């Protein structure tokens, strides 16, 4: 699996975990006759902060993997272009030296 795929999957997991907290609180309070902001905040406290913490960790890790993949792609392209540049320069210098000796 590539780093881009891993990073993207971790971002999807982060979004899922972030929404799980709110969905869990809504499901927990689904039998309530009347809703209020205070009641929902209490339900969120009951669910806890674990899904939110894990979603932040997955978000940071996913972003790290994406940045790592982009850095590798950029550095490998730069290395390839430098190799081509140096090899063309070397070929040009050898051709010039051969023309001078002839």
C-alpha atoms as one frame of an Amber mdcrd trajectory, in Angstrom:
protein
   0.000   0.000   0.000   1.391   3.386  -0.897   1.858   6.240   1.531  -0.780
   8.312  -0.253  -3.348   5.539   0.139  -2.443   5.075   3.789  -2.695   8.816
   4.434  -6.051   9.035   2.707  -7.429   6.063   4.634  -6.256   7.590   7.903
  -8.049  10.832   7.028 -11.238   8.869   6.312 -10.875   7.094   9.650 -10.357
  10.458  11.366 -13.567  11.825   9.845 -15.454   8.675  10.828 -14.209   8.768
  14.418 -15.036  12.462  14.702 -18.609  11.814  13.610 -18.976   8.695  15.803
 -18.928  10.813  18.939 -21.887  12.900  17.810 -23.769   9.949  16.359 -23.310
   8.005  19.584 -24.660  10.888  21.642 -27.637  11.247  19.297 -28.398   7.525
  19.434 -27.995   7.540  23.209 -30.567  10.313  23.497 -32.930   9.033  20.825
 -35.577   8.089  23.353 -35.740  11.583  24.881 -39.033  13.440  24.339 -37.548
  16.935  24.121 -34.114  18.105  23.047 -32.000  20.944  24.332 -28.427  22.064
  23.877 -27.612  21.335  27.513 -29.000  17.826  27.244 -26.932  17.107  24.145
 -23.798  18.432  25.853 -24.440  16.034  28.743 -24.830  13.187  26.278 -21.531
  14.135  24.655 -19.873  14.071  28.067 -21.352  10.624  28.649 -19.883   9.358
  25.370 -16.484  10.765  26.352 -13.585  12.208  24.423 -11.904   8.982  23.294
 -13.303   9.061  19.728 -12.295  12.696  19.407  -8.763  11.977  20.655  -8.346
   9.047  18.294  -9.679  11.111  15.389  -7.103  13.837  16.072  -4.339  11.210
  16.198  -5.522   9.664  12.909  -5.747  13.136  11.332  -2.191  14.044  12.306
  -0.839  10.669  11.180  -2.755  10.849   7.889  -1.451  14.324   7.144   2.067
  13.161   7.993   1.793  10.268   5.535   0.482  12.540   2.776   3.252  15.087
   3.285   5.825  12.279   3.370   4.521  10.846   0.086   4.591  14.252  -1.605
   8.098  14.944  -0.323   9.336  11.609  -1.651   7.705  12.181  -5.030   9.196
  15.657  -5.301  12.655  14.577  -4.187  12.730  11.595  -6.559  11.688  13.825
  -9.484  14.373  16.317  -8.535  16.989  13.560  -8.314  15.975  12.204 -11.717
  16.117  15.625 -13.347  19.531  16.272 -11.791  20.800  12.912 -13.047  19.578
  13.715 -16.548  21.120  17.173 -16.404  24.476  15.853 -15.233  24.483  13.021
 -17.772  23.658  15.415 -20.652  26.354  17.782 -19.460  28.868  14.918 -19.313
  27.871  13.703 -22.786  28.229  17.260 -24.168  31.682  17.645 -22.583  32.857
  14.288 -23.935  31.583  15.155 -27.426  33.405  18.492 -27.324  36.648  16.851
 -26.178  36.378  14.245 -28.932  35.805  16.986 -31.541  38.901  18.850 -30.365
  41.127  15.777 -30.589  40.008  14.980 -34.117
